[in-house]
Amino acid sequence: MIRPLSIGFSPYPNDTFVFHAMVAGEVVIPGFSVTPWLADLEALHARAFGRDPLAVTKLSVHAFAHVADRYMPLRVGAVVGRGCGPVVVARTGGALRDLVGRRVAIPGRFTTAHLMLRMFGPLMLEVVPMRLEDIVPAVAEGRVDAGVVTHEGCFTYADHGLAEVADLGALWEADTKLPLPLAVVAVRRAPGNPPAEVLESALRASILAARARPDASAAYVRMHAQEMDREACRRRIALYVNDYSLELGPEGEAAVAEMLARGASVGILPRAAWPS
């Protein structure tokens, strides 16, 4: 008997690249057929927090901490890397200390970008959640004083007349000597779902298939990334799909564990330990 397996991920190129071979049926999870559910991270978080959780889903490290009792993180498919932001930007630059009492746009309350702003920024500021693509225009037009940008925004904010306030990823790397953990894939702790090791094997095979034959996933990637040109898609995949995606390894696991511990120490996260 073949059962449906709901898998949630974003429509951004790194995720569609990673999951394409599974969605297309090129990589099979024995006993299951994949039913994809594509949405931005905050919508994925809402499903994980709510009454209709997905069996498998992408989650920010921030969000994962809040559902660690319900979801088991996988050691494959994570977004971990170096030199990948997030970056705080403003119209006139400045420093993090200048944000006291200011309105700062964030790409969602449960994003790791927000968590890092709370770790490294001043305590007294007002966060304004909005869609990622709306942050740079909101800062440029003066609707907010600053914004935390990720992904393509880290490369394009200067084109809109904005200046860097702080590279939160660089601050993390300098302080911890670890890569920056942004997101993980997790499976719901529920009877009938595939074991973590089965999903990890399938995810790894899907990533390797996409790497071996990038043209096979190109149309799927482009279909869901209509606002991005080919170079932006390529750059995003190259940045966020790396060796940590294939296997977190000791350094990647240490990075996630450190993010969870630091988030708890500043009172933003519950005390969720990385599983041993």
Helices and strands as residue ranges (DSSP letters): E 3-9, H 13-23, E 32-38, H 41-49, E 56-60, H 61-66, E 71-73, E 79-81, E 87-90, G 96-99, E 103-106, H 112-120, E 126-129, H 132-140, E 146-149, H 153-156, G 157-160, E 163-167, H 168-176, E 180-188, H 196-212, H 214-224, H 230-240, H 243-246, H 249-265
